[in-house]
Amino acid sequence: GLEEFLEVAASALEKKGATPYYVEQSAAEGRAIFGELDADGDGVLDPHEFYAYESGSYAGMAAWRMFFELADGDRDGGLTVDELVKVRENQGFGGSAAYYHSKRWIEVIETLKGS
């Protein structure tokens, strides 16, 4: 359950010399992630819920949600070619997971736009 999830993370961080503040911040993030993974809200991750975390699909979807938040300038729920190109100017974008998940896609869009 959640407590085991947090204990494993805290132990790993402490072994790496993380400060108590960082460990607590990580625990807060872990609670939020666990809550999103626990689709049925029973406090335990079943194999399907755990797979979303372990396979990386949860992280990929979180990166895409962040990407849309950053890129959707007019907040209409869709992205235009101009928004896809302009997102690179957003200070929160460079180096983010959203950047790494979308880098190739943006390069293709820019190539098409330049044609």
Secondary structure, DSSP 4 states (H G I P E B T S, - for coil): -HHHHHHHHHHHHHHTT--HHHHHHHHHHHHHHHHHH-TT-SSS--HHHHHHHHTSHHHHHHHHHHHHHHH-TT-SSS--HHHHHHGGG-TTTTTSHHHHHHHHHHHHHHHHHH-
